[in-house]
């Protein structure tokens, strides 16, 4: 059921540090176990070494002090608890990590994520809750790819025509000092028609 | 404010609707979103918000939203793009967050793709799981036609979104007129409404 790296080099390094084939783990250092693509497990997976899942797991995965990886071929229907969790395959279940969770570009995750640090790569799809601390103070998000977040927005949409189209209503409950205007009374800048009469 | 954007971007100002340079598909496009601009203006960037995004989680979404919220839920509620949603909208997929009622809701092209009963059910569920004064952003497709191309919307910046086609065109749901939106959103006060040349309408509202 369990295949050590020494026996079969894993096709993915998700969630674990790569090790040369045949290399023995250092004294006191636990090795990495691999659940191969043809392996299917139903039940709870626990242990004291890093784990790479390329097969199918239904149940739970609890390796609190270790890295857990779900490779691109991995299909996991289980909650995963680990120190560092890296996902390349498909997971239905909650992910909880003490340090970091990484969703690679091929990852498909449906479940809640809880970790101080969460990394989503371009292409990863995710449905669920991201919790990096209730007030966000301890959380940190890292996104890899070409895009980047811009800073706090400035007022570009109030009180005048925007580049996107016609502003047909102004703020009737303004967050800052702004005049109240009913959306129904506001005129479409281009057509002169009330938006409520379309 | 094009001059301001030009200064910020070092001279290049994106048009209202343009091809997205780094979009995963060539058919993806980008457009301005004054509604999002209005929404973000009212948010604190101290991570104290609790955000419910009815769209799917992506790198950009998370990157943009996490400065505002320690808790973000992505629902992936895009009717018609997977088997579950084709079976009908189930309000229970909108899970409440214990202890942190959502105070910001992003509803991307959802209302216009549900039937009237599902629209009312969705809004009622949103009311149930949000706190007082919660902000709602909703965009609806206002284009004509008997079919509609489902799209996945993603934040590009605080006032621009990328739209990526997903799946095949589907029969258009009954048109959602502005007056009907106002009726649907009665538990909220609509503070901003925008009609865009790109064939969409955007609403920003606050829960009463």
Interface residues (C-beta under 8 A of the other chain):
Chain A: X110 X118 X120 X121 X122 X123 X124 X125 X126 X127 X128 X129 X130 X131 X132 X133 X134 X135 X136 X137 X139 X141 X143 X144 X145 X146 X147 X148 X149 X150 X152 X153 X154 X155 X156 X157 X158 X160 X162 X163 X164 X165 X166 X167 X168 X169 X170 X171 X172 X173 X174 X175 X176 X183 X184 X186 X188 X195 X196 X197 X198
Chain B: X1 X2 X4 X5 X13 X15 X16 X21 X22 X24 X31 X32 X33 X34 X35 X37 X38 X40 X41 X42 X45 X46 X47 X48 X56 X57 X58 X59 X60 X62 X63 X64 X66 X67 X68 X69 X70 X71 X72 X73 X74 X75 X76 X95 X97 X99 X100 X156 X157 X158 X159 X177 X178 X179 X182 X189 X190 X191 X192 X193 X194 X195 X196 X197 X198 X201 X206
